[in-house]
Amino acid sequence: MAKTHVTLTLNGESTELLCEPRQTLLEVLRDELDLTGTKEGCATGDCGACSVLLDGRVVCACLVLGVEAEGRTLTTVEGLADGDQLHPLQRAFLEHAALQCGICTPGFLIAAKALLERNPDPSEHEVRYELAGNLCRCTGYDKIVHAVLAAAAEMRGTVARGRGTASRGN
């Protein structure tokens, strides 16, 4: 099958690739670009493990064709860190033990990033609602929710102390 030339902005970098028109974005990321952070969970768009940001919107990479990324901006879990510096969400997931097997983690991180970009101070209810499209079989959801809330506090310049927050300057 003939391959199609695709140009996109991937994790902040201009990228060109060749892919078959029938390849999903998930297959392109993992097989053509060696970006294996995005995971395949169900291949039907039900679990959220393959979530990526396409033009700032959360999509399941298993439901999008690679050729549909032409001219668009794509962020994967690999694009969250800044070099060796983990994103606050990644640090919070580690600090709050919000991961176990790791299959769902990239999707949760991407969904949480999208949420915090829209709403830097979400309530617990809002976090749970926004992450409802991501399924986890290992951790339960409390640690994930608390990690997102902690990262949100850090990103706002506050740190969680008990039930309230306090400014870092205090």
Stockholm file with secondary structure:
# STOCKHOLM 1.0

chainA/1-170         MAKTHVTLTLNGESTELLCEPRQTLLEVLRDELDLTGTKEGCATGDCGACSVLLDGRVVCACLVLGVEAEGRTLTTVEGLADGDQLHPLQRAFLEHAALQCGICTPGFLIAAKALLERNPDPSEHEVRYELAGNLCRCTGYDKIVHAVLAAAAEMRGTVARGRGTASRGN
#=GR chainA/1-170 SS CCCEEEEEEETTEEEEEEECTTCBHHHIIIIISCCTTSCCSCSSSSSCTTEEEETTEEEETTSSBGGGGTTCEEECGGGTSBTTBCCHHHHHHHHTTCCSSSSSHHHHHHHHHHHHHHCSSCCHHHHHHHTTTCCCSSSCSHHHHHHHHHHHHHHHTEEEETTEEEETTC
#=GC SS_cons         CCCEEEEEEETTEEEEEEECTTCBHHHIIIIISCCTTSCCSCSSSSSCTTEEEETTEEEETTSSBGGGGTTCEEECGGGTSBTTBCCHHHHHHHHTTCCSSSSSHHHHHHHHHHHHHHCSSCCHHHHHHHTTTCCCSSSCSHHHHHHHHHHHHHHHTEEEETTEEEETTC
//
